[in-house]
Amino acid sequence: MLIIERHRSAQRGATLLEILISILIFSIGLLGLASMQITSKRANYEALQRSTAAVLAHGILERMRVNQTALDTYVAAANLGGGSLGVAPATDCAAANCLPAQLSAYDLWSFEQELDGQDEQRGGAATGGLASATACISGPPGGSGTYRIVIAWRGSAELESPAGSVCGLGLGLYGDGDSLRRVLTITTFIGAI
């Protein structure tokens, strides 16, 4: 009987050690799961921002196609975003007929409101749109040709600033060296009517 008791006491220590090791392994697994969840959330946010930028860019391009007689007015607008266009135009072209110049002013103002997320409000603050958005429109003077919409916004992780576009560069919105700047460029041809 004495031999059996010694054997039982040796088993008790080994069981406690096994439990501590399994708790450690389980804890490491939970930390890995939390890290994966954070990475997934960040990637989803970046994808949402890129999708929103694409929808907004296509929207302004379609507005430009509808109002081709005022294409120069759209191109003259630079670094849209952050309320740079100020208050709404005097004529609400969504409710009344407008001349081409009035329509382009209204389109640009509406586009900037969408960039800044003014359509979605919570507690008086804009919650929709893109983070620190800037948009640039370029194209040929006087009518038909290739037009480019560039939308820049603030990403969630530092990367090398995208080359090929100066839209939003040096505005102080995208971190040191513009390392948080993300850019979407859409180029299209708009022909004369």
N, C-alpha and C positions, 0 to 999 in steps of 0.2 A: 503494500500500500504506500509506502514511502516513495517509491519510484514514481508512482502515478502522480502524486502531488507535485513533485519537482517538474514533471513534464507539463502540468497545467500552468504553473507559474511562468514557465518559459514561453508558453503560448500567449499569455496576456500581454507581455511586452511587445511581441512581434505584431499582434493585432493593432495595438495603438500606433506603432510605427507605420503600418500599412494604411491606416486611416489618415494619418498626417500627410503621407505622400499622395494619397488620392485627393485630399483636399487641395494640396498644392497644384496638382495637375488640373483639377477642375477650375481653380482660380485662374490659371494661365489660359485655359480655354475660354473663360468668360471675358478676360481682357482682350483676347483675340477677336471674339465676337463683337465686343463694343467698338474696337478699332475698325473692323470691317463695316459696321453700321455707320460710323462717322464718314468713312471714305465713300460709301454708297450715297449718303445724303449729300455730300459735296458734289459728287458727279451728277446727281439728279438736278441739283441747283444749276450747275453749269449748263446742262442740256436744256433746261427750261429757259434760261437766259438766251441761249443761241436760237431756240425755236421762236421765242418772242421777237428777237431781232429780225429773223427771217420773215415772219408775218408782217411786221411793221414796214420792212423794206419793200416787200411786194405790194403792200397797201399804197404807199406813196407813189410807187411806179405806176400803178393802175390809175391813180388820180392824175398823174402827169399825162398818161395816154389819153384820158378823157379831155383834158384841157391843153391840147397841143399848141394852141396859139399863144400861150403864156409860158412856154418852156424856159425862156430866159429868166423869168421871175423865180422859178424853182431853183435854177442853178445859182442865182445870185445869193441865195441863203447859204451861209456857212456856219459850221459849229452850232447846229441846232441842239437844244437841250438845256435843262436847268432854267427854263423860263426866259430864255434870251429874247423871245419875241414879245414878251410883255403881255398886255391885256388882249382880250379877244378882239378881232376886227369889228368894225362898226356894223357890217352887214353879216347876218347869220345865213350863210349860203345853204345850210341844211333846211332852212325854213322858207327861203325866198330865192328867186332867180337872181343870178349875179353875172356881172361882166367877167371876162376871162381873168383880168388882173385882180378883181375882188375874189374870185374863186381860188386863184393860186395863193393869195394871202390867207384865205380861210383854210385851205388845205394844209399849208405849212404850219399854221397855228395849231390845227387839229392834230397833225402829225407830232408836233412837239409835245402837246398834251399827252398823247399816247406814249411817247418815249418816256416822259417823266412819270407816267402812271396816274395822271390826274383823274382818269375815269373811275378809278377805284379808290375810295377814301375810307379811312378808319381813324376816328378821333380827330378829324380835320387834317390828317396827313395823307399824302399820296402813298398808296401801298402797291399799286400795280406797276407796270412798265419795267424798265431796266434799271440796274443800279448805276448811277452816275453816267447816264447815257449822253452821247454826243453823236450827231449825225452830220454827214457831209454829202452834198449832191454835186456832181460834176457832169458836164456834157458840152457839146459844141454850141457856140453861140448861133442863134437864129433859126433853130428848127431841128429837123430830123438828123439822127445820128446815134452814136453809142453813148448811153448815159450810165453813170455809175453811182450807186448808193452805197455809202460806207457807214456802218453803225459801230461805234466803239462803246464798250461798257466795262464796268469794274468786275473782275473775276474774284474768286475766293482764295486762290492760291497763287503764289508768285511763280511766274514763268518768264521766259525771255519775251520782251515786247515784240509783237508781230511786225515784220518788215513789210514794205510795199505800200503802206498807207500812212499818211501823216494826220489823219483825222483823230482829233483828241490828244495828240502828242503835246506835252509840255503845259497842259492846263492845270496840273496838280491834282487831278482827280483819280489817278491810277497808281498811286504809290511812288516810291523812289525809283527813278529811272523808268517809269511807266510799266513796271513789272507785273502789275495786276490788270493791265489793259488787254481786253479781248476785242477782236475785230471780225465783223462779217462784211463781206463785199459782194454785191450783186451787180452784174453788168448786163445791160440789155439794149436792144436797138429799138428806138421809137422813130417811126417813119411819119412823114407828113401825110395829112389827110387828103 
